[in-house]
Structure formats: C-alpha cells, structure tokens
Amino acid sequence: MAHDHDHEHEHDHGGDDGHGHDGDRAHDREAVEAEARRQLALAQIRQYGDPVLRLKANEVTAFDDDLRRLVERMTALMHDAQGVGLAATQVGVLRRLFVFEPDEDGPRALVNPVLVEQADETASDSEGCLSLQGVRVPVERPVRAVLEGKDENGGDVRLELGEYAARVALHELDHLDGVLIIDRTDDEHRKEALGVLRPRVVLG
Ligand SMILES: [Zn+2]
C-alpha cells in the first residue's frame, strides 16, 4: 500500500525563507536521493497490467534463509518506495507473505496470513497502491481485524489490528489473492482509475 503524502513535507522548513542555507541544501539533497531511491524501488515492483498481480499466491512451506532474504528485500523495497505495505506478489513471487509497517512498531512480516476475525463495522478511506501509481480510490474495509500466520522463522503470529493497520494488512492480503483496490471501489472511481492506468502510448 502506498503512503498518503498529503500530510507530509510541511514540517521541514520552519520559519526561514528556504534559500541559501546549508541545512536546506543538505535537506534538498536528501530529498533528491530519497526520490531516486523511490523510483528505483518502484521499478522493481510489478505494475498494473502485469498478469502476476492477478494470480493467487501459494502457501509457504519452507521457513528457510531464502524466505528470510525475501522478507529483507521486500522490507527494504517497501521503505525505499515509501509504502506502508508490500506483498510478495508485487515483486513477482507467488508466495503467501507480506510485509507491512502501519505504525511506529517497526516493519513486520506475515507469512501464510489468514483473516480469522473481522468487525462487522466498516469504514471507507482512500487507498493507494505501489503497483497502481497515480491512483487513489476509496475502499471500504472492516474497522478491526485479527490475522494469524507465521513470522519468517516459522513462529506463530496473531495480530489484532485497529482501523488503519487492519486496512493496510487487508490490502496486502488481497494482493495474495490477486485482488486490487480497483476491484473494491465503486464504479465511478474504478472508471476514473482505469483511465489513469490505461497504458500510455510511448512515442520516439
Ligand atoms: Zn497494493
């Protein structure tokens, strides 16, 4: 899932005029490098139109170094891409796991996730996706959810998630079943999103 940028980047420049200041130059350079890393990460994440995004991922059976390396790689990509979640499907690996970081508790991996409980109450909020760049659509999700699965070492995990964390986790769980946010929004927003996602003609 992509980050909501609307509330960011407003706290950096304080009261100064933003010109010719060493701190600002360092900050600008940091921002340029972060953007370069974000673009590099996005180039490694499967984008809408790639058929792999529509496939159902398979249960993980081996909790080995290969799996742990995949979790490390996905966590790094999620950070670089400035997302709050990333499913293995999005890196072209059809295994049932995702990483997410919905809060300050640090990144977590959930392997073979199963939705075991969800609130009847739902809420609608705007979601983006690292595989659907430029799209944000309202998606209705349960306001609480309990997911069970394993960590990357095979240990049991049970996550009791509040509204935002549940939203992120259920978005990632959808990816493992080939489901995207445009499938979960209303017709009007789906139509608008498909307009944005329509493959662009490249000239030259
Ligand atoms: Zn997504």
Boltz pocket constraint, residues with backbone or C-beta under 6 A from the ligand:
constraints:
  - pocket:
      binder: B
      contacts: [[A, 1], [A, 2], [A, 85], [A, 128], [A, 129], [A, 130], [A, 131], [A, 171], [A, 175]]
      max_distance: 6.0
